[in-house]
Amino acid sequence: MTINRNIGLDYLRSVAIIIVLANHCLFEFFFGTGKAEFAGHVASLSVSAVIAIEWLFVLSGYLIGTMMIRSFEKPGTWIQRARDFWLRRWFRTVPNYYLFVIVNLLLIHYGLSKGAFEYKYLFFSQNLATVELKPHFFGESWSLALDEWFYFVMPVLLGILGLFLPMGGKKSFILASLALILLPMLGRLMHTTPVDFFQWDDQIRRITIYHLDATGWGVLAAVMNKWYPDWWFAGVKKKLVVGVLCMAAGLFFVVSLVHTTFMTPFRFSAGNLLSITLMAGGTFLVIPWLTSLSAKGGALTWITARLSLYSYSIYLVHYPMLFLMKHWFGIGNATSIEATWLYVVIWLALVFVISGVIFNVFEKPVSDLRDRFTKHVDASPFSKTALSRPASKS
């Protein structure tokens, strides 16, 4: 089976992965060993990496929204459509996740990592509405948990709306995306204003119910791509510029949470509303331009495709490999800067190679099992040609 890929979306995913890897590398190899200090411009650069996760959330919302639009256009009941969707997502994400729950348990058992296992991790509820226990058992899993709840909530919203509107039509998807955007924003507005970046990170950014709006912006992008092609395909470069400016404004508010003496006038806007809203909304505006790009072949396209394919495994592999590297090589304050950079290169190479192995040996074979029970649904952007055909009633 050939999977249609969009190179622009792959670029976004790949750059996001690189930013996440770079920031986690900075924390563990440099902040954690006293070779850099979380202060000044370095701190500003580090916290700016949060934009990468917003890209991934909006991208997830866009791809899932596109898949669900196509799925709900087909004949069948809500139960059939929701069942197929959930089975396909869970076959894709859950087995690999549980594999690395076991990996993290082993790391803690052998003293290579800290944290305490909770059964919440088995149901992706470790950060649903409350702050995770520290030290984190599986710290990076907060973003996957948010995605998993999005996968669950989106069909439920469509099912509820289907009681009053045509199932899966334009109005249903518009209202579902607006609910996903507005309800988390309202929750953030009611939350106590964080005093600094780390409180915001713990109490708002990493909490699912306060951050689902990022995926909602992605669903709204799928809605615009499908039912408002005149807006989607027109002025993509202008939307790109506005989107980048919105993301920059959102990052300004994030950075202001680090420099607390500077941020006082912006504290409520930065922590409770505008930072996430501007970053996710800006990404929404950039997606039309990204989907207009075409692949030109060559090494860049190959690397981008590999990073995209391996992205989920990279997400799961990179932190355990950090802990193992620090243990194997005794990386610490006494390690020279030259040796540290060498270890960084080794770590990156191992992450890429091991992720590729896991993808090909475990992730893809298990994921492919879903084709025995469900039918593949295309997640590629809606093209002008496809949209020129008669549209279904909404």
Contacts in CASP RR format, 6 or more apart in sequence:
PFRMAT RR
TARGET T0000
AUTHOR 0000-0000-0000
METHOD contacts of the structure
MODEL  1
MTINRNIGLDYLRSVAIIIVLANHCLFEFFFGTGKAEFAGHVASLSVSAV
IAIEWLFVLSGYLIGTMMIRSFEKPGTWIQRARDFWLRRWFRTVPNYYLF
VIVNLLLIHYGLSKGAFEYKYLFFSQNLATVELKPHFFGESWSLALDEWF
YFVMPVLLGILGLFLPMGGKKSFILASLALILLPMLGRLMHTTPVDFFQW
DDQIRRITIYHLDATGWGVLAAVMNKWYPDWWFAGVKKKLVVGVLCMAAG
LFFVVSLVHTTFMTPFRFSAGNLLSITLMAGGTFLVIPWLTSLSAKGGAL
TWITARLSLYSYSIYLVHYPMLFLMKHWFGIGNATSIEATWLYVVIWLAL
VFVISGVIFNVFEKPVSDLRDRFTKHVDASPFSKTALSRPASKS
1 371 0 8 1.000
1 376 0 8 1.000
4 378 0 8 1.000
4 379 0 8 1.000
4 380 0 8 1.000
5 305 0 8 1.000
5 308 0 8 1.000
5 380 0 8 1.000
6 290 0 8 1.000
6 291 0 8 1.000
6 293 0 8 1.000
6 380 0 8 1.000
6 381 0 8 1.000
7 293 0 8 1.000
7 294 0 8 1.000
7 295 0 8 1.000
7 301 0 8 1.000
7 304 0 8 1.000
8 290 0 8 1.000
8 291 0 8 1.000
8 293 0 8 1.000
9 59 0 8 1.000
9 62 0 8 1.000
9 63 0 8 1.000
9 287 0 8 1.000
9 290 0 8 1.000
9 291 0 8 1.000
9 381 0 8 1.000
10 304 0 8 1.000
10 305 0 8 1.000
10 307 0 8 1.000
10 308 0 8 1.000
11 290 0 8 1.000
11 293 0 8 1.000
11 304 0 8 1.000
12 55 0 8 1.000
12 59 0 8 1.000
12 286 0 8 1.000
12 290 0 8 1.000
13 55 0 8 1.000
13 56 0 8 1.000
13 59 0 8 1.000
13 307 0 8 1.000
13 308 0 8 1.000
13 311 0 8 1.000
14 303 0 8 1.000
14 304 0 8 1.000
14 307 0 8 1.000
14 308 0 8 1.000
14 311 0 8 1.000
15 52 0 8 1.000
15 55 0 8 1.000
16 52 0 8 1.000
16 53 0 8 1.000
16 55 0 8 1.000
16 56 0 8 1.000
16 59 0 8 1.000
17 52 0 8 1.000
17 307 0 8 1.000
17 311 0 8 1.000
17 314 0 8 1.000
17 315 0 8 1.000
18 307 0 8 1.000
19 49 0 8 1.000
19 51 0 8 1.000
19 52 0 8 1.000
20 49 0 8 1.000
20 52 0 8 1.000
20 53 0 8 1.000
20 315 0 8 1.000
20 318 0 8 1.000
21 314 0 8 1.000
21 318 0 8 1.000
21 348 0 8 1.000
21 351 0 8 1.000
22 49 0 8 1.000
23 46 0 8 1.000
23 49 0 8 1.000
23 52 0 8 1.000
24 140 0 8 1.000
24 318 0 8 1.000
24 319 0 8 1.000
24 322 0 8 1.000
25 322 0 8 1.000
25 344 0 8 1.000
25 347 0 8 1.000
25 348 0 8 1.000
26 36 0 8 1.000
26 46 0 8 1.000
27 46 0 8 1.000
28 322 0 8 1.000
28 326 0 8 1.000
29 35 0 8 1.000
29 322 0 8 1.000
29 331 0 8 1.000
29 340 0 8 1.000
29 343 0 8 1.000
29 344 0 8 1.000
29 347 0 8 1.000
30 36 0 8 1.000
30 340 0 8 1.000
31 37 0 8 1.000
31 38 0 8 1.000
32 332 0 8 1.000
33 331 0 8 1.000
33 332 0 8 1.000
33 333 0 8 1.000
33 335 0 8 1.000
33 340 0 8 1.000
34 333 0 8 1.000
35 337 0 8 1.000
35 340 0 8 1.000
36 42 0 8 1.000
38 46 0 8 1.000
40 258 0 8 1.000
40 259 0 8 1.000
43 258 0 8 1.000
44 255 0 8 1.000
44 258 0 8 1.000
44 259 0 8 1.000
47 197 0 8 1.000
47 254 0 8 1.000
47 255 0 8 1.000
47 257 0 8 1.000
47 258 0 8 1.000
48 251 0 8 1.000
48 254 0 8 1.000
48 255 0 8 1.000
50 205 0 8 1.000
50 251 0 8 1.000
50 254 0 8 1.000
50 279 0 8 1.000
51 247 0 8 1.000
51 251 0 8 1.000
51 279 0 8 1.000
53 143 0 8 1.000
54 214 0 8 1.000
54 247 0 8 1.000
54 276 0 8 1.000
54 279 0 8 1.000
54 280 0 8 1.000
54 283 0 8 1.000
55 283 0 8 1.000
56 143 0 8 1.000
57 143 0 8 1.000
57 146 0 8 1.000
57 147 0 8 1.000
57 211 0 8 1.000
57 214 0 8 1.000
57 215 0 8 1.000
57 218 0 8 1.000
57 280 0 8 1.000
58 214 0 8 1.000
58 215 0 8 1.000
58 216 0 8 1.000
58 217 0 8 1.000
58 218 0 8 1.000
58 221 0 8 1.000
58 280 0 8 1.000
58 281 0 8 1.000
58 283 0 8 1.000
58 284 0 8 1.000
58 287 0 8 1.000
59 218 0 8 1.000
59 283 0 8 1.000
59 287 0 8 1.000
60 147 0 8 1.000
60 150 0 8 1.000
60 215 0 8 1.000
60 218 0 8 1.000
61 150 0 8 1.000
61 215 0 8 1.000
61 216 0 8 1.000
61 217 0 8 1.000
61 218 0 8 1.000
61 219 0 8 1.000
61 221 0 8 1.000
61 222 0 8 1.000
62 218 0 8 1.000
62 219 0 8 1.000
62 221 0 8 1.000
62 222 0 8 1.000
62 225 0 8 1.000
62 287 0 8 1.000
63 222 0 8 1.000
63 379 0 8 1.000
64 89 0 8 1.000
64 150 0 8 1.000
64 151 0 8 1.000
64 154 0 8 1.000
64 215 0 8 1.000
64 219 0 8 1.000
64 222 0 8 1.000
64 379 0 8 1.000
65 154 0 8 1.000
65 173 0 8 1.000
65 218 0 8 1.000
65 219 0 8 1.000
65 222 0 8 1.000
65 223 0 8 1.000
66 222 0 8 1.000
66 225 0 8 1.000
66 226 0 8 1.000
66 378 0 8 1.000
66 379 0 8 1.000
66 380 0 8 1.000
66 381 0 8 1.000
66 382 0 8 1.000
67 85 0 8 1.000
67 377 0 8 1.000
67 378 0 8 1.000
67 379 0 8 1.000
68 85 0 8 1.000
68 154 0 8 1.000
68 155 0 8 1.000
68 158 0 8 1.000
68 168 0 8 1.000
68 173 0 8 1.000
68 222 0 8 1.000
69 168 0 8 1.000
69 173 0 8 1.000
69 222 0 8 1.000
69 223 0 8 1.000
69 226 0 8 1.000
70 377 0 8 1.000
70 378 0 8 1.000
71 81 0 8 1.000
71 84 0 8 1.000
71 85 0 8 1.000
71 377 0 8 1.000
72 81 0 8 1.000
72 158 0 8 1.000
72 167 0 8 1.000
72 168 0 8 1.000
72 169 0 8 1.000
72 172 0 8 1.000
73 168 0 8 1.000
73 392 0 8 1.000
74 81 0 8 1.000
78 155 0 8 1.000
78 158 0 8 1.000
78 159 0 8 1.000
78 162 0 8 1.000
78 167 0 8 1.000
81 155 0 8 1.000
82 155 0 8 1.000
82 156 0 8 1.000
82 159 0 8 1.000
84 373 0 8 1.000
84 374 0 8 1.000
84 375 0 8 1.000
84 377 0 8 1.000
85 151 0 8 1.000
85 155 0 8 1.000
85 377 0 8 1.000
86 151 0 8 1.000
86 152 0 8 1.000
86 155 0 8 1.000
87 370 0 8 1.000
87 373 0 8 1.000
87 374 0 8 1.000
88 370 0 8 1.000
88 374 0 8 1.000
88 377 0 8 1.000
89 148 0 8 1.000
89 151 0 8 1.000
90 151 0 8 1.000
91 366 0 8 1.000
91 367 0 8 1.000
91 369 0 8 1.000
91 370 0 8 1.000
92 312 0 8 1.000
92 367 0 8 1.000
92 370 0 8 1.000
93 144 0 8 1.000
93 147 0 8 1.000
93 148 0 8 1.000
93 151 0 8 1.000
93 312 0 8 1.000
95 362 0 8 1.000
95 363 0 8 1.000
95 366 0 8 1.000
95 367 0 8 1.000
96 312 0 8 1.000
96 313 0 8 1.000
96 316 0 8 1.000
96 358 0 8 1.000
96 362 0 8 1.000
96 363 0 8 1.000
96 366 0 8 1.000
97 141 0 8 1.000
97 144 0 8 1.000
97 316 0 8 1.000
98 122 0 8 1.000
99 316 0 8 1.000
99 362 0 8 1.000
100 138 0 8 1.000
100 316 0 8 1.000
100 317 0 8 1.000
100 320 0 8 1.000
101 117 0 8 1.000
101 121 0 8 1.000
101 122 0 8 1.000
101 138 0 8 1.000
103 320 0 8 1.000
104 113 0 8 1.000
104 117 0 8 1.000
104 137 0 8 1.000
104 138 0 8 1.000
104 320 0 8 1.000
105 117 0 8 1.000
107 113 0 8 1.000
107 320 0 8 1.000
107 323 0 8 1.000
107 324 0 8 1.000
108 114 0 8 1.000
108 115 0 8 1.000
108 116 0 8 1.000
108 117 0 8 1.000
108 137 0 8 1.000
112 323 0 8 1.000
112 324 0 8 1.000
112 327 0 8 1.000
113 320 0 8 1.000
113 323 0 8 1.000
114 135 0 8 1.000
115 133 0 8 1.000
115 134 0 8 1.000
115 135 0 8 1.000
115 136 0 8 1.000
115 137 0 8 1.000
116 133 0 8 1.000
116 137 0 8 1.000
117 137 0 8 1.000
118 126 0 8 1.000
118 133 0 8 1.000
118 137 0 8 1.000
120 126 0 8 1.000
120 128 0 8 1.000
121 137 0 8 1.000
121 138 0 8 1.000
121 141 0 8 1.000
124 141 0 8 1.000
124 144 0 8 1.000
124 145 0 8 1.000
124 148 0 8 1.000
124 149 0 8 1.000
125 145 0 8 1.000
126 132 0 8 1.000
126 137 0 8 1.000
126 138 0 8 1.000
126 141 0 8 1.000
126 142 0 8 1.000
126 145 0 8 1.000
127 142 0 8 1.000
127 145 0 8 1.000
127 146 0 8 1.000
127 206 0 8 1.000
127 207 0 8 1.000
127 208 0 8 1.000
128 145 0 8 1.000
128 149 0 8 1.000
128 207 0 8 1.000
128 208 0 8 1.000
128 209 0 8 1.000
129 207 0 8 1.000
129 208 0 8 1.000
129 209 0 8 1.000
130 207 0 8 1.000
131 202 0 8 1.000
131 203 0 8 1.000
131 206 0 8 1.000
131 207 0 8 1.000
132 139 0 8 1.000
132 142 0 8 1.000
132 202 0 8 1.000
132 206 0 8 1.000
139 319 0 8 1.000
140 315 0 8 1.000
140 316 0 8 1.000
140 319 0 8 1.000
142 206 0 8 1.000
142 208 0 8 1.000
144 315 0 8 1.000
145 208 0 8 1.000
146 208 0 8 1.000
146 211 0 8 1.000
146 212 0 8 1.000
146 215 0 8 1.000
147 215 0 8 1.000
149 208 0 8 1.000
149 212 0 8 1.000
150 180 0 8 1.000
150 212 0 8 1.000
150 215 0 8 1.000
150 216 0 8 1.000
153 180 0 8 1.000
153 212 0 8 1.000
154 176 0 8 1.000
154 180 0 8 1.000
154 219 0 8 1.000
157 175 0 8 1.000
157 176 0 8 1.000
157 179 0 8 1.000
157 180 0 8 1.000
158 167 0 8 1.000
158 168 0 8 1.000
158 172 0 8 1.000
158 173 0 8 1.000
158 176 0 8 1.000
159 167 0 8 1.000
161 168 0 8 1.000
161 171 0 8 1.000
161 172 0 8 1.000
161 175 0 8 1.000
161 176 0 8 1.000
162 168 0 8 1.000
162 172 0 8 1.000
165 171 0 8 1.000
165 172 0 8 1.000
165 175 0 8 1.000
166 172 0 8 1.000
166 393 0 8 1.000
166 394 0 8 1.000
168 394 0 8 1.000
169 392 0 8 1.000
169 393 0 8 1.000
169 394 0 8 1.000
170 223 0 8 1.000
170 226 0 8 1.000
170 227 0 8 1.000
170 394 0 8 1.000
171 394 0 8 1.000
172 394 0 8 1.000
173 219 0 8 1.000
173 222 0 8 1.000
173 223 0 8 1.000
173 226 0 8 1.000
173 227 0 8 1.000
174 220 0 8 1.000
174 223 0 8 1.000
176 219 0 8 1.000
177 216 0 8 1.000
177 217 0 8 1.000
177 218 0 8 1.000
177 219 0 8 1.000
177 220 0 8 1.000
177 223 0 8 1.000
178 220 0 8 1.000
180 212 0 8 1.000
180 213 0 8 1.000
180 215 0 8 1.000
180 216 0 8 1.000
180 219 0 8 1.000
181 213 0 8 1.000
181 216 0 8 1.000
181 217 0 8 1.000
181 220 0 8 1.000
182 213 0 8 1.000
183 212 0 8 1.000
183 213 0 8 1.000
184 209 0 8 1.000
184 210 0 8 1.000
184 211 0 8 1.000
184 212 0 8 1.000
184 213 0 8 1.000
185 213 0 8 1.000
185 273 0 8 1.000
185 277 0 8 1.000
187 209 0 8 1.000
187 210 0 8 1.000
188 204 0 8 1.000
188 210 0 8 1.000
188 271 0 8 1.000
188 272 0 8 1.000
188 273 0 8 1.000
188 276 0 8 1.000
189 272 0 8 1.000
189 273 0 8 1.000
191 203 0 8 1.000
191 204 0 8 1.000
191 210 0 8 1.000
191 272 0 8 1.000
192 203 0 8 1.000
193 267 0 8 1.000
193 268 0 8 1.000
193 271 0 8 1.000
193 272 0 8 1.000
194 200 0 8 1.000
194 203 0 8 1.000
194 204 0 8 1.000
194 257 0 8 1.000
194 267 0 8 1.000
194 271 0 8 1.000
194 272 0 8 1.000
195 260 0 8 1.000
195 267 0 8 1.000
196 257 0 8 1.000
196 258 0 8 1.000
196 260 0 8 1.000
197 254 0 8 1.000
197 257 0 8 1.000
197 258 0 8 1.000
200 257 0 8 1.000
200 270 0 8 1.000
200 271 0 8 1.000
200 275 0 8 1.000
204 210 0 8 1.000
204 211 0 8 1.000
204 271 0 8 1.000
204 272 0 8 1.000
204 276 0 8 1.000
205 211 0 8 1.000
205 276 0 8 1.000
211 276 0 8 1.000
213 276 0 8 1.000
213 277 0 8 1.000
213 280 0 8 1.000
214 276 0 8 1.000
214 279 0 8 1.000
214 280 0 8 1.000
214 283 0 8 1.000
216 280 0 8 1.000
217 280 0 8 1.000
217 281 0 8 1.000
217 283 0 8 1.000
217 284 0 8 1.000
218 280 0 8 1.000
218 283 0 8 1.000
218 284 0 8 1.000
218 287 0 8 1.000
220 284 0 8 1.000
221 284 0 8 1.000
221 287 0 8 1.000
221 288 0 8 1.000
224 231 0 8 1.000
224 232 0 8 1.000
224 288 0 8 1.000
225 232 0 8 1.000
225 288 0 8 1.000
225 291 0 8 1.000
225 381 0 8 1.000
225 382 0 8 1.000
226 382 0 8 1.000
226 387 0 8 1.000
227 391 0 8 1.000
227 394 0 8 1.000
229 382 0 8 1.000
229 384 0 8 1.000
229 387 0 8 1.000
232 288 0 8 1.000
233 288 0 8 1.000
233 292 0 8 1.000
233 384 0 8 1.000
235 288 0 8 1.000
236 288 0 8 1.000
236 289 0 8 1.000
236 292 0 8 1.000
237 289 0 8 1.000
239 285 0 8 1.000
239 286 0 8 1.000
239 288 0 8 1.000
239 289 0 8 1.000
240 285 0 8 1.000
240 286 0 8 1.000
240 288 0 8 1.000
240 289 0 8 1.000
242 282 0 8 1.000
242 285 0 8 1.000
243 281 0 8 1.000
243 282 0 8 1.000
243 283 0 8 1.000
243 284 0 8 1.000
243 285 0 8 1.000
243 286 0 8 1.000
244 282 0 8 1.000
244 286 0 8 1.000
246 278 0 8 1.000
246 279 0 8 1.000
246 281 0 8 1.000
246 282 0 8 1.000
246 285 0 8 1.000
247 278 0 8 1.000
247 279 0 8 1.000
247 282 0 8 1.000
247 283 0 8 1.000
247 286 0 8 1.000
249 274 0 8 1.000
249 278 0 8 1.000
250 274 0 8 1.000
250 275 0 8 1.000
250 277 0 8 1.000
250 278 0 8 1.000
250 279 0 8 1.000
251 275 0 8 1.000
251 279 0 8 1.000
253 266 0 8 1.000
253 269 0 8 1.000
253 270 0 8 1.000
253 271 0 8 1.000
253 274 0 8 1.000
253 275 0 8 1.000
253 278 0 8 1.000
254 270 0 8 1.000
254 275 0 8 1.000
254 279 0 8 1.000
256 262 0 8 1.000
256 263 0 8 1.000
256 266 0 8 1.000
256 267 0 8 1.000
256 270 0 8 1.000
257 263 0 8 1.000
257 267 0 8 1.000
257 270 0 8 1.000
257 271 0 8 1.000
257 275 0 8 1.000
263 270 0 8 1.000
269 275 0 8 1.000
291 381 0 8 1.000
295 301 0 8 1.000
306 352 0 8 1.000
306 356 0 8 1.000
307 314 0 8 1.000
309 359 0 8 1.000
310 352 0 8 1.000
310 355 0 8 1.000
310 356 0 8 1.000
310 359 0 8 1.000
312 359 0 8 1.000
312 363 0 8 1.000
313 354 0 8 1.000
313 355 0 8 1.000
313 356 0 8 1.000
313 358 0 8 1.000
313 359 0 8 1.000
313 363 0 8 1.000
314 351 0 8 1.000
314 352 0 8 1.000
314 355 0 8 1.000
316 358 0 8 1.000
317 351 0 8 1.000
317 354 0 8 1.000
317 355 0 8 1.000
317 358 0 8 1.000
318 347 0 8 1.000
318 351 0 8 1.000
321 347 0 8 1.000
321 350 0 8 1.000
321 351 0 8 1.000
321 354 0 8 1.000
322 347 0 8 1.000
325 331 0 8 1.000
325 343 0 8 1.000
325 346 0 8 1.000
325 347 0 8 1.000
325 350 0 8 1.000
326 332 0 8 1.000
329 335 0 8 1.000
329 343 0 8 1.000
331 340 0 8 1.000
331 343 0 8 1.000
335 343 0 8 1.000
END
